[in-house]
Amino acid sequence: MTPTELIADLRARGIILSVVDSRLRVDAPRGVITADIREWIATHKAKLMELLLRPPSPPYSYLCQRHTRCWRCAVHTDNYWVCGICHPPYDGQIVEWW
């Protein structure tokens, strides 16, 4: 299992990893962390922290897979991402830019 896969697996179990004051923080429901999980986290701590500190990649938009300049639409209840190049917003639609 790669560190990226481990982070996803832990999130699915309700375990949240974060970096606080240059230290790896593990928040989990009581009894969820097994000895194997604890060992894996300790073994890959440096890589996990590197991944957690890396800025997120911009999402691809709902309507276009070519561009990464997107905005989240506030008009619909889904708040889906829309390509800002192919479908520029008009006033009142933007929730946030990416």
C-alpha positions as CSV (number, residue, x, y, z in Angstrom):
1,M,0.0,0.0,0.0
2,T,1.4,3.4,-0.9
3,P,1.2,6.4,1.5
4,T,-1.5,8.0,-0.7
5,E,-3.6,4.8,-0.6
6,L,-3.0,4.6,3.2
7,I,-4.4,8.1,3.7
8,A,-7.5,7.2,1.7
9,D,-8.0,4.0,3.6
10,L,-7.6,5.7,6.9
11,R,-10.1,8.4,5.9
12,A,-12.6,5.6,5.0
13,R,-12.1,4.3,8.6
14,G,-12.7,7.7,10.1
15,I,-9.0,8.3,10.8
16,I,-7.8,11.8,9.9
17,L,-4.1,12.6,9.5
18,S,-2.9,16.2,9.6
19,V,0.3,18.1,10.2
20,V,0.2,20.6,13.2
21,D,3.3,22.5,14.3
22,S,5.6,20.2,12.2
23,R,4.2,17.1,13.8
24,L,1.9,14.4,12.4
25,R,-1.4,14.4,14.1
26,V,-3.7,11.4,14.1
27,D,-7.4,11.8,15.0
28,A,-9.4,8.6,15.2
29,P,-12.4,7.1,16.9
30,R,-11.4,5.0,20.0
31,G,-10.3,1.5,19.1
32,V,-10.0,2.0,15.3
33,I,-6.2,2.2,15.2
34,T,-4.7,-1.3,15.3
35,A,-1.0,-2.1,16.0
36,D,-0.5,-2.7,12.2
37,I,-1.9,0.7,11.3
38,R,0.2,2.4,14.0
39,E,3.3,0.7,12.7
40,W,2.6,1.6,9.1
41,I,2.0,5.2,10.0
42,A,5.3,5.3,12.0
43,T,7.2,3.7,9.2
44,H,6.0,6.1,6.5
45,K,5.6,9.2,8.7
46,A,8.0,11.4,6.6
47,K,6.2,10.6,3.3
48,L,2.8,11.0,4.9
49,M,3.7,14.4,6.2
50,E,5.1,15.4,2.8
51,L,1.8,14.4,1.1
52,L,-0.3,16.2,3.7
53,L,1.7,19.4,3.3
54,R,1.7,19.4,-0.5
55,P,-0.8,21.9,-2.0
56,P,-3.9,20.2,-3.5
57,S,-4.1,19.8,-7.3
58,P,-6.9,21.8,-8.9
59,P,-10.0,19.8,-9.7
60,Y,-11.0,19.1,-13.3
61,S,-14.3,20.7,-14.0
62,Y,-17.7,19.1,-14.4
63,L,-18.1,20.2,-18.0
64,C,-14.5,20.2,-19.3
65,Q,-11.5,17.8,-18.9
66,R,-9.1,20.1,-20.7
67,H,-8.8,23.1,-18.4
68,T,-8.1,23.5,-14.7
69,R,-9.3,27.1,-14.3
70,C,-12.7,26.4,-12.7
71,W,-15.4,28.0,-10.6
72,R,-18.0,26.4,-8.4
73,C,-21.5,27.2,-9.4
74,A,-23.9,28.5,-6.7
75,V,-27.0,28.4,-8.8
76,H,-27.6,24.7,-8.5
77,T,-27.8,22.8,-5.2
78,D,-25.0,20.5,-6.3
79,N,-22.4,23.3,-6.3
80,Y,-20.6,21.6,-9.1
81,W,-17.4,22.8,-10.7
82,V,-17.7,24.5,-14.1
83,C,-14.8,25.2,-16.6
84,G,-14.0,28.9,-16.3
85,I,-12.5,29.0,-19.8
86,C,-15.3,27.2,-21.8
87,H,-18.2,28.6,-19.6
88,P,-17.3,31.9,-18.0
89,P,-19.6,32.8,-15.1
90,Y,-21.9,35.8,-14.8
91,D,-22.6,37.8,-11.7
92,G,-24.1,35.8,-8.8
93,Q,-23.0,32.4,-10.0
94,I,-19.6,32.1,-8.4
95,V,-19.0,30.4,-5.1
96,E,-15.3,30.2,-5.5
97,W,-12.5,30.0,-8.1
98,W,-9.9,27.3,-8.4
